[in-house]
Amino acid sequence: MDIWLIILIVIIILIVILLIKFYNDLVNGRNRVENAWSQIDVQLQRRNDLIPNVVETVKGYAGHEKETLSQVTQARANMANATTVQEVAEADNMISSALKSLFAVSEAYPDLKANQNFIELQQELSETEDKISYSRQFYNDTVLKYNNLCQQFPSSIIASIFHFKKSEFFEAQEGTRAAPKVEF
């Protein structure tokens, strides 16, 4: 009889240890997702901080390109107001598109293309875009791991009990997946 009691106590202790482990894994995963999202946010803010400098530099050379400059400014404002992953993704795509248009306009102005400030800003934006791209990929990898924890047995039981919810992936908007058409 004593042996059965010992076995039962050992089984209960093992179950408690597993529950604690799965709960901690879920908390760890959720925190990693939040950290990855904050890294995207940092890079997006860096880009938003650079945009006014680019716009002002272009205004000096191509002030009559008001529509393009307005698109960049509006896209930046949309990014500042975005709160969900989906809204941020949409605003991010708007900024990327607006910046492409802005740099296309700059091609028509040789003095602007040769301006050292513009060259440096363009290079900083390019580096920031690379960092944003990496941050998006890292975020999605982290979300995948966390969502797997939330959905795979037996951690899904703990996730359900403690209300751990799946996270959203950072996805490209329709139309941004297609390669741009380039003609010479």
C-alpha positions as CSV (number, residue, x, y, z in Angstrom):
1,M,0.0,0.0,0.0
2,D,2.8,2.4,0.8
3,I,4.4,1.8,-2.7
4,W,1.1,2.8,-4.4
5,L,1.0,6.0,-2.4
6,I,4.6,6.8,-3.3
7,I,3.8,6.1,-7.0
8,L,0.8,8.4,-6.9
9,I,2.7,11.2,-5.3
10,V,5.5,10.9,-7.9
11,I,2.9,11.0,-10.7
12,I,1.2,14.1,-9.2
13,I,4.6,15.8,-8.8
14,L,5.5,15.0,-12.5
15,I,2.2,16.3,-13.7
16,V,2.6,19.6,-11.7
17,I,6.2,20.0,-13.1
18,L,4.9,19.5,-16.7
19,L,2.1,22.0,-16.1
20,I,4.6,24.5,-14.8
21,K,7.0,23.9,-17.7
22,F,4.2,24.3,-20.4
23,Y,2.9,27.4,-18.7
24,N,6.4,29.0,-18.5
25,D,7.0,28.0,-22.2
26,L,3.8,29.8,-23.2
27,V,4.7,32.9,-21.2
28,N,8.2,32.9,-22.7
29,G,6.7,32.6,-26.2
30,R,4.2,35.4,-25.6
31,N,7.0,37.7,-24.3
32,R,9.2,36.8,-27.3
33,V,6.4,37.8,-29.7
34,E,6.0,41.1,-27.8
35,N,9.7,41.7,-28.0
36,A,9.8,40.9,-31.7
37,W,6.9,43.3,-32.3
38,S,8.7,46.1,-30.4
39,Q,11.8,45.6,-32.6
40,I,9.6,46.2,-35.7
41,D,8.1,49.2,-34.0
42,V,11.6,50.6,-33.3
43,Q,12.6,50.3,-36.9
44,L,9.4,51.7,-38.2
45,Q,9.8,54.7,-35.9
46,R,13.4,55.2,-37.2
47,R,12.0,55.3,-40.7
48,N,9.3,57.7,-39.7
49,D,11.9,60.0,-38.1
50,L,13.9,60.0,-41.4
51,I,11.0,60.7,-43.7
52,P,10.6,64.5,-42.8
53,N,14.2,65.0,-43.6
54,V,13.9,63.3,-47.0
55,V,10.7,65.3,-47.8
56,E,12.3,68.6,-46.9
57,T,15.4,67.8,-49.0
58,V,13.2,66.9,-52.0
59,K,11.0,70.0,-51.5
60,G,14.1,72.1,-52.0
61,Y,14.7,70.6,-55.4
62,A,11.3,69.4,-56.5
63,G,8.8,71.5,-54.7
64,H,6.2,71.2,-57.4
65,E,5.9,67.5,-56.9
66,K,3.3,68.1,-54.2
67,E,1.2,65.0,-54.8
68,T,4.2,62.7,-54.2
69,L,5.2,64.6,-51.1
70,S,1.6,64.6,-49.8
71,Q,1.5,60.8,-50.3
72,V,4.6,60.3,-48.2
73,T,3.4,62.7,-45.5
74,Q,-0.1,61.0,-45.4
75,A,1.5,57.5,-45.3
76,R,3.7,58.6,-42.4
77,A,0.6,59.9,-40.5
78,N,-1.2,56.6,-41.1
79,M,1.7,54.8,-39.6
80,A,1.5,57.0,-36.5
81,N,-2.2,56.2,-36.0
82,A,-1.9,52.4,-36.6
83,T,-2.5,50.2,-33.6
84,T,-3.0,46.6,-34.7
85,V,-0.6,44.4,-36.6
86,Q,-2.9,44.6,-39.7
87,E,-3.1,48.4,-39.6
88,V,0.7,48.7,-39.2
89,A,1.2,46.3,-42.1
90,E,-1.1,48.4,-44.3
91,A,0.6,51.7,-43.3
92,D,4.0,50.1,-43.8
93,N,3.1,49.2,-47.3
94,M,1.8,52.7,-48.0
95,I,5.0,54.2,-46.8
96,S,7.1,51.8,-48.9
97,S,5.0,52.6,-52.0
98,A,5.2,56.4,-51.3
99,L,9.0,56.3,-50.8
100,K,9.4,54.4,-54.1
101,S,7.5,57.1,-55.8
102,L,9.5,59.8,-54.1
103,F,12.8,58.2,-55.1
104,A,11.4,57.8,-58.7
105,V,10.8,61.6,-58.7
106,S,14.3,62.2,-57.5
107,E,15.6,60.5,-60.7
108,A,14.4,63.5,-62.7
109,Y,16.5,65.9,-60.6
110,P,20.3,65.4,-61.2
111,D,21.1,68.1,-58.6
112,L,19.0,66.3,-56.0
113,K,20.5,62.9,-56.8
114,A,24.0,64.4,-56.3
115,N,23.1,66.2,-53.0
116,Q,25.1,64.7,-50.2
117,N,22.3,65.0,-47.6
118,F,19.9,63.3,-49.9
119,I,22.4,60.5,-50.7
120,E,22.9,59.9,-47.0
121,L,19.2,60.0,-46.2
122,Q,18.5,57.6,-49.0
123,Q,21.2,55.2,-47.7
124,E,19.9,55.4,-44.2
125,L,16.4,54.6,-45.4
126,S,17.7,51.7,-47.4
127,E,19.5,50.3,-44.3
128,T,16.4,50.9,-42.2
129,E,14.2,49.0,-44.8
130,D,16.6,46.1,-44.6
131,K,16.3,46.1,-40.8
132,I,12.5,46.3,-41.0
133,S,12.5,43.4,-43.4
134,Y,14.6,41.3,-41.0
135,S,12.5,42.4,-38.0
136,R,9.3,41.3,-39.9
137,Q,10.8,37.9,-40.6
138,F,12.0,37.5,-37.0
139,Y,8.6,38.5,-35.7
140,N,6.8,36.0,-37.9
141,D,9.2,33.2,-36.9
142,T,8.6,34.0,-33.3
143,V,4.8,34.1,-33.8
144,L,5.0,30.7,-35.5
145,K,6.8,29.2,-32.5
146,Y,4.4,30.7,-30.1
147,N,1.3,29.8,-32.1
148,N,2.6,26.2,-32.3
149,L,2.8,26.1,-28.5
150,C,-0.7,27.4,-28.2
151,Q,-2.1,24.7,-30.6
152,Q,0.0,21.6,-30.0
153,F,-0.9,19.1,-27.4
154,P,-0.4,19.1,-24.4
155,S,0.6,22.8,-24.1
156,S,-2.7,23.7,-25.9
157,I,-4.5,22.5,-22.8
158,I,-2.5,25.0,-20.6
159,A,-3.0,27.7,-23.3
160,S,-6.7,27.2,-23.2
161,I,-6.9,27.2,-19.4
162,F,-4.9,30.4,-19.0
163,H,-6.4,32.1,-22.1
164,F,-3.2,32.3,-24.2
165,K,-4.3,33.6,-27.7
166,K,-2.7,33.1,-31.0
167,S,-0.8,36.1,-32.4
168,E,-1.2,37.6,-35.8
169,F,1.5,37.3,-38.5
170,F,2.9,40.4,-40.2
171,E,1.6,39.8,-43.8
172,A,2.2,41.6,-47.0
173,Q,-0.9,43.3,-48.4
174,E,-2.5,42.1,-51.7
175,G,-0.7,43.7,-54.7
176,T,2.7,44.0,-52.8
177,R,3.6,40.4,-53.5
178,A,3.8,41.0,-57.3
179,A,7.1,42.1,-58.7
180,P,7.1,45.6,-60.0
181,K,7.2,46.0,-63.8
182,V,10.3,47.7,-64.9
183,E,10.7,49.0,-68.5
184,F,13.7,50.6,-70.2
